[in-house]
Amino acid sequence: MKKLLALTLLIFVPFSAYAQWDLNNDSSSVHFISVKKASVGEVHTFSKISGSINNGKASVKIDLSSVETNIPVRNERMKSMLFNIANFSTASISSEIMINQLTNMKTGSIHHAKMDFDVKLHGVTKLIQIDVQIIKLNPHTVLVASTAPFILKAKDFQLAEGIEALRNIAKLPSISTAVPVSFSLVFTK
C-alpha cells in the first residue's frame, strides 16, 4: 500500500521538479567593492564559482584564489593576507529554495523575496538576509540575483586583521571594513 501511495504521488509531481540545476560559471558573477582612502571605490570579482540547486537547497562555492582586482600584486596580497587561501580556499553561500515554485514559474516571470543565506567565509558562518529576484529566463534557465548589494563586515568573519595588513603594506590611510557584495547567478537544468 505504501509503495502504491508513493508511486501515485510521483505521478502528480513533475519529474523536472527533481532535476538538479547547475550554476553556469561563465554567465554568473559575484562582485565586491573595496573603498580606500575614504573615497576611492574599486569593484572586484571572482572568476571561479560553482554551485547547484538540488533537493530544495541552493549552494554556491567561490574559489577565493580566483579573486580579480585588475592589479596582480593586489590579487596575490588578498589571497595570502586577507583570505588566507592556504587555510580557507573557498567561501560559500547557501539557502533553502522552493524547488516546485522554481519549476512552476512561467518563462519571463520575476519573483522577489527576502531570503536567509548561510554565508561561510574564513571559517565563520553567519546568517544574512538578502533581497533577491528570481527570473525564469526559459524552461531550463533561471537567474538568481541580489536586488541590492548586501554588506559584509570584516570583523564578523575575522578578516579585520587581514584588511589592516593590506592597509599597512600598501601604505594607505584607510581601507573600509564594511564591504558591499552583489551576485548574479545563472542556473540551468
C-alpha positions as CSV (number, residue, x, y, z in Angstrom):
1,M,0.0,0.0,0.0
2,K,2.9,2.4,0.9
3,K,4.5,1.7,-2.5
4,L,1.3,2.4,-4.3
5,L,0.9,5.7,-2.4
6,A,4.4,6.8,-3.2
7,L,4.0,5.9,-6.9
8,T,0.8,7.9,-7.0
9,L,2.5,11.0,-5.5
10,L,5.3,10.7,-8.0
11,I,2.8,10.8,-10.9
12,F,1.4,14.1,-9.7
13,V,4.8,15.8,-9.2
14,P,6.5,16.8,-12.4
15,F,9.8,14.9,-13.0
16,S,11.5,18.2,-13.7
17,A,10.9,19.3,-10.1
18,Y,13.6,16.7,-9.1
19,A,16.1,17.8,-11.7
20,Q,19.3,19.4,-10.4
21,W,20.0,23.0,-11.6
22,D,23.7,23.7,-12.1
23,L,25.4,27.1,-11.9
24,N,26.8,28.4,-15.2
25,N,30.1,30.0,-14.2
26,D,30.5,31.9,-17.5
27,S,27.1,33.6,-17.1
28,S,27.4,34.2,-13.3
29,S,29.2,36.7,-11.2
30,V,30.0,37.7,-7.6
31,H,31.3,41.2,-7.0
32,F,32.5,43.2,-4.0
33,I,33.7,46.7,-3.6
34,S,36.6,48.0,-1.6
35,V,37.0,51.6,-0.5
36,K,40.4,53.0,0.3
37,K,41.5,56.5,1.3
38,A,37.8,57.1,2.4
39,S,36.7,57.8,-1.1
40,V,38.3,55.6,-3.7
41,G,36.0,52.7,-4.5
42,E,37.0,49.7,-6.7
43,V,35.0,46.8,-8.0
44,H,36.4,43.3,-7.7
45,T,35.2,39.9,-8.7
46,F,35.9,36.1,-8.6
47,S,36.4,34.2,-11.9
48,K,35.6,30.7,-10.5
49,I,32.3,30.0,-8.9
50,S,30.3,26.8,-8.8
51,G,27.0,25.6,-7.4
52,S,23.7,23.9,-7.8
53,I,20.1,23.9,-6.7
54,N,19.3,20.4,-5.6
55,N,16.6,18.9,-3.3
56,G,15.5,22.4,-2.3
57,K,18.9,23.7,-1.4
58,A,20.8,26.3,-3.3
59,S,24.5,26.3,-2.7
60,V,27.3,28.3,-4.3
61,K,31.1,28.0,-3.7
62,I,33.5,30.7,-4.5
63,D,37.1,29.9,-5.2
64,L,38.9,32.7,-3.3
65,S,42.1,32.1,-5.3
66,S,40.2,33.4,-8.4
67,V,39.9,36.9,-6.9
68,E,40.4,39.5,-9.7
69,T,41.1,43.1,-8.7
70,N,42.8,44.1,-12.0
71,I,46.1,44.5,-10.2
72,P,48.2,41.3,-10.0
73,V,50.1,42.2,-6.8
74,R,46.9,43.1,-5.1
75,N,45.3,39.8,-6.2
76,E,48.2,37.9,-4.5
77,R,48.1,40.0,-1.4
78,M,44.3,39.4,-1.0
79,K,44.8,35.7,-1.5
80,S,47.5,35.4,1.2
81,M,47.0,38.3,3.6
82,L,43.2,38.7,3.6
83,F,41.6,35.4,2.6
84,N,44.4,33.1,3.7
85,I,43.7,30.7,0.9
86,A,46.2,28.2,2.3
87,N,43.7,27.5,5.1
88,F,40.4,28.9,3.7
89,S,40.3,28.3,-0.1
90,T,36.6,28.8,-0.6
91,A,33.7,30.9,0.6
92,S,30.1,29.7,0.2
93,I,26.6,30.9,0.4
94,S,23.6,28.6,0.7
95,S,19.8,28.9,1.2
96,E,16.6,26.8,1.1
97,I,14.6,27.3,-2.1
98,M,11.2,26.1,-3.1
99,I,12.1,23.9,-6.0
100,N,8.4,23.4,-7.0
101,Q,7.9,27.1,-7.2
102,L,11.1,27.5,-9.3
103,T,10.0,24.7,-11.7
104,N,6.4,26.0,-12.0
105,M,7.4,29.7,-12.7
106,K,6.4,30.8,-16.2
107,T,9.1,32.0,-18.6
108,G,9.7,35.7,-18.1
109,S,8.2,35.8,-14.7
110,I,10.0,37.5,-11.8
111,H,9.8,36.6,-8.1
112,H,11.1,38.9,-5.4
113,A,12.0,37.6,-2.0
114,K,13.9,38.2,1.2
115,M,15.9,35.0,1.7
116,D,18.1,33.8,4.5
117,F,21.5,32.8,3.4
118,D,24.2,31.0,5.3
119,V,27.4,32.8,4.3
120,K,30.6,30.9,5.2
121,L,33.9,32.8,4.9
122,H,37.2,32.5,6.6
123,G,35.9,29.6,8.8
124,V,33.0,31.6,10.1
125,T,29.3,31.1,9.1
126,K,26.7,33.9,9.5
127,L,23.1,34.1,8.6
128,I,22.4,37.1,6.4
129,Q,19.1,38.1,4.9
130,I,19.4,39.2,1.2
131,D,16.9,40.7,-1.1
132,V,16.8,38.6,-4.3
133,Q,15.0,38.4,-7.5
134,I,14.5,35.1,-9.3
135,I,13.8,35.3,-13.1
136,K,12.8,32.4,-15.2
137,L,14.7,33.1,-18.4
138,N,13.5,29.9,-20.2
139,P,12.2,26.5,-19.2
140,H,15.7,25.3,-18.4
141,T,17.4,28.5,-17.1
142,V,16.8,30.8,-14.0
143,L,18.7,33.9,-12.8
144,V,19.0,34.4,-9.1
145,A,20.4,37.9,-8.3
146,S,20.7,40.2,-5.3
147,T,18.5,43.2,-5.9
148,A,20.8,45.5,-4.0
149,P,24.3,45.0,-2.6
150,F,24.5,43.5,0.9
151,I,27.2,44.5,3.4
152,L,29.7,42.0,4.8
153,K,31.6,43.3,7.9
154,A,35.2,42.2,8.1
155,K,35.1,41.8,11.9
156,D,32.2,39.3,11.6
157,F,34.4,37.0,9.5
158,Q,37.7,37.5,11.3
159,L,39.0,39.5,8.4
160,A,39.7,42.9,10.0
161,E,43.4,41.9,10.7
162,G,43.9,41.0,7.1
163,I,42.5,44.3,5.9
164,E,44.8,46.1,8.4
165,A,47.7,44.2,7.0
166,L,46.8,45.2,3.4
167,R,46.4,48.8,4.5
168,N,49.9,48.8,6.1
169,I,51.7,47.1,3.2
170,A,50.0,49.5,0.7
171,K,50.7,52.5,3.0
172,L,47.1,53.6,2.8
173,P,45.4,55.9,5.4
174,S,42.3,53.6,5.4
175,I,40.5,50.6,3.8
176,S,36.9,50.2,4.7
177,T,36.0,47.1,6.7
178,A,32.4,47.2,5.5
179,V,32.2,45.6,2.1
180,P,29.3,45.8,-0.3
181,V,28.7,42.5,-2.2
182,S,26.3,41.6,-5.0
183,F,25.7,38.5,-7.1
184,S,24.0,37.4,-10.3
185,L,23.8,33.6,-10.6
186,V,22.5,31.7,-13.6
187,F,21.4,28.1,-13.1
188,T,20.5,25.6,-15.8
189,K,19.0,22.1,-15.8
